């Protein structure tokens, strides 16, 4: 699971840097704070960035799902077929 996480983070960095001019070394340190702002202001900015990234992040995650998640089972198995306890 750790390898999958690391691979996806690296891919996400590559996606970001493929279309924008970002220094990967800077990006690799996580969120950048503004030292001229208070911790509370930086925390507010961080939460706003996370909220703004929700929908685009969901789209990007869906692109990575086939590489990370096991294939879904067929509908017959999900509906109480083989592989499920019925008692």
C-alpha positions as CSV (number, residue, x, y, z in Angstrom):
1,X,0.0,0.0,0.0
2,X,2.9,2.4,0.8
3,X,4.4,1.8,-2.7
4,X,1.0,2.7,-4.3
5,X,0.8,5.9,-2.2
6,X,4.3,6.9,-3.2
7,X,3.7,6.2,-6.8
8,X,0.5,8.2,-6.9
9,X,2.1,11.2,-5.1
10,X,4.9,11.1,-7.7
11,X,2.4,10.9,-10.5
12,X,0.4,13.8,-9.1
13,X,3.6,15.9,-8.9
14,X,4.4,15.1,-12.5
15,X,0.8,16.1,-13.5
16,X,1.1,19.4,-11.7
17,X,4.5,20.1,-13.1
18,X,3.7,19.0,-16.6
19,X,1.3,21.9,-17.2
20,X,2.7,24.5,-14.9
21,X,6.1,26.0,-14.0
22,X,6.7,24.6,-10.5
23,X,9.9,23.7,-8.8
24,X,9.4,20.0,-7.8
25,X,11.9,20.4,-5.0
26,X,9.7,23.2,-3.5
27,X,6.5,21.2,-4.1
28,X,8.0,18.2,-2.4
29,X,8.2,20.0,0.9
30,X,4.4,20.4,1.1
31,X,2.3,23.5,1.6
32,X,4.2,26.8,1.4
33,X,3.3,29.2,4.1
34,X,3.5,33.0,4.0
35,X,5.8,34.1,6.8
36,X,4.2,37.5,6.8
37,X,0.9,36.0,8.0
38,X,-0.2,34.5,11.3
39,X,-0.5,30.8,11.8
40,X,-4.3,31.2,11.8
41,X,-4.2,33.1,8.5
42,X,-2.0,30.4,7.0
43,X,-4.3,27.7,8.3
44,X,-7.3,29.4,6.8
45,X,-5.4,29.6,3.4
46,X,-4.5,25.9,3.7
47,X,-8.1,24.9,4.3
48,X,-9.3,27.1,1.4
49,X,-6.7,25.4,-0.9
50,X,-7.8,22.0,0.2
51,X,-11.5,22.9,-0.4
52,X,-10.6,24.3,-3.9
53,X,-8.7,21.0,-4.7
54,X,-11.6,18.7,-3.7
55,X,-13.3,18.4,-7.1
56,X,-10.1,18.5,-9.3
57,X,-8.4,16.1,-6.9
58,X,-11.4,13.7,-7.2
59,X,-11.0,13.7,-11.0
60,X,-7.3,13.1,-10.8
61,X,-7.8,10.3,-8.2
62,X,-10.2,8.6,-10.6
63,X,-7.5,8.5,-13.3
64,X,-5.2,6.7,-10.8
65,X,-7.8,4.2,-9.5
66,X,-7.1,1.5,-12.1
67,X,-3.4,1.5,-11.1
68,X,-4.0,1.4,-7.4
69,X,-7.3,-0.3,-6.6
70,X,-8.1,-3.9,-7.2
71,X,-10.7,-4.5,-9.9
72,X,-14.3,-4.4,-8.8
73,X,-16.2,-7.6,-8.5
74,X,-19.0,-8.5,-10.9
75,X,-22.6,-7.5,-9.9
76,X,-23.6,-11.1,-9.3
77,X,-21.0,-11.4,-6.5
78,X,-22.1,-8.1,-5.0
79,X,-25.8,-9.2,-5.0
80,X,-25.3,-12.1,-2.6
81,X,-23.7,-14.5,-5.1
82,X,-20.6,-16.5,-4.5
83,X,-18.2,-15.0,-2.0
84,X,-20.8,-13.5,0.4
85,X,-22.1,-15.1,3.6
86,X,-25.9,-15.3,3.4
87,X,-26.6,-16.1,7.1
